Amino acid sequence: MYGMNETKLTVRIPRETLDEAKRYAREHGTTLSRLVVTHLEHLRREDDVLANAPITRRLAGALAPEASIQEYRDHLERKYG
């Protein structure tokens, strides 16, 4: 039933929460197991806040954090003329 790298997990949650989660999964064409796995994987990636923001990641560090609004405007003017 389970793949080689999968295991069974027993958790205790309020009945109402379980019912809502099952309904959500059904409405979104997924399983409760997939929802839990996705959420847990998301928690692991939260450490890298720019993981899902490639444009922002490229821009990070373009200016010093203490740069003023005017310095930012000057930077944009030089860059984009």
N, C-alpha and C positions, 0 to 999 in steps of 0.2 A: 504494500500500500504506500509506504513512504520511500522516497529515493534514498540513495546512500548517504547523502549529506543533509538529510532532513530528519527531524525528530518530532515527537509529539509533545505538546505543552498543555498543561492544565492550569487555568487561571480562574480566579473567582471574581466576578463582576456583578453588579446589580442586574437583575432580570430585565428591567426597563432599558438599560444601556445595551444589553445584548440584543434585545428585540429591535431597537433602533439601528444598531450596527448591521444586523442581518437584513433589515429593510433597505438600508443604504447600499449595502453590497448588491442586493438583488436589483435595485433600481439602476445601479451603475455597471451591471453586467460583470461583476467580479465575485470573489469569494471572501468570506471573513478572514480566512488564512492569508490571502493575498493582501488584504487591507492592513493586517497586523504586520506582515513582513515589510510592506512598503513604508509604513510609519516608522518601524524600528530602523530601517535603512536610512530614512530621512534624518532621524536623530543622530546617526553616526556622521552624516554629512554636514550637520549644523555647525561643526567646528570650523568649516571653511565657508564663511558667509558669502564669499564671492564664487563659490563652485558653480552656481547656476546663473552667473552674471558675467559672461565673457567680455562684454564691452566695458562694463564698469571695472573689471579686473585689469583690462589694458590701460584704462585711464588712471587707475590708482597710482598715486605717486607722481603724477604729472606736475603738480604744484606742491609746495610745502604745506603741511596741515595748517600752519599759522598764516598762510597767504590771505591778504585782504581781498575784498570784493574788487577793488580797483586793479590789483595785481592780476586777478582772474580775468577781468575784462581786457587788460593789456595783453595777457597771454592769448586770449581768443582773437584779438585784433591781429597780433603778429602771425598766429597760426592760419587764420582764415582770411585775413586782409580785408 
